[in-house]
């Protein structure tokens, strides 16, 4: 998969800057950076939209910064539960 993506990026760079290696490398680097950026806002919107289509309710909560992944998940679940009870 990596090889395939790398080849695609290289091909795009060669089309964008034919015969100019430095510009190709710069374009490839910028392109790789741009495809690896996530738009979390769009992701959340998409998840909410898909969940609504099938009738699943969604909640948004903030995850604690400190702790192991298990502790973070547990704290997030408790926080969501407490928020639901308060509402």
N, C-alpha and C positions, 0 to 999 in steps of 0.2 A: 504494500500500500504506500509506504513512504517513497519507494522508488518511482511509483506511478505519479504521485503528487509532485515529486522533485522534477521529473521529466516534464510534466505539464507546466510548472513554473518556469523552467529553463526555456521551454518552447515559447511561452509568452514573452519572456525577456528578449529572446532572439528576434521575435517579430517586432517588438517595441523599439529595440535599439540594434538594428542589424550591423554587424561588423565592429561594434564598440563594446569590448569586453567589460570595461570598468562600469559603463552605464548599465549593462546587462546585470552585473553583480549587484549594483545598487538597486535596480528595479526589482530583482528577485528577492532581495532582503526586505524591501519595503512591502512587497506583495505578501511574503510569508508572514510578516508581522500583522498585516491587515486581515488576513484570513484566520489568524489565531486570536483576534480580539473578539470577545463576547459582548453582545448587547443584552445584558441581563434584564433590562426593561422589556425588550422584545420577547425574550424567552418567557418571562413571567406572563406577559400578555397572551402569548401563544398557548401556554399551559392552561391558563384560565379559560380561554376560548374553547379549547378542546374538551376540557372538563365540563364546561357548561353544555356543550353539545350532547354529552352522554349523561347529564344529570348529576355530576359529582360536584359537591361544594368544595370550595378552596379557602384556605386561610393563609395569611402572610404573617410571619413572625420573624423576629431577629434572632440569629443564632449567637450564643455567647462566644466570646473570643478565647477565653481560657478553658483548658480541660482537654481530656482525650475525646476522640470522636464519639465514643459511647456516652460519655458524660454530657457532651454538647447536645446530642440527640435526646437524651433523657430530660435535660433541662428545658429544651425547646418544647418537648411534648407536655411537660408539666406547665410551662408558661401558657401554652395554647389552651390547655384545659382550664386553667385558672381564669384566663380572659373570657372564655366561653361562659363560665359560671358567673362571672361578674356582669356579663351583658344581659 
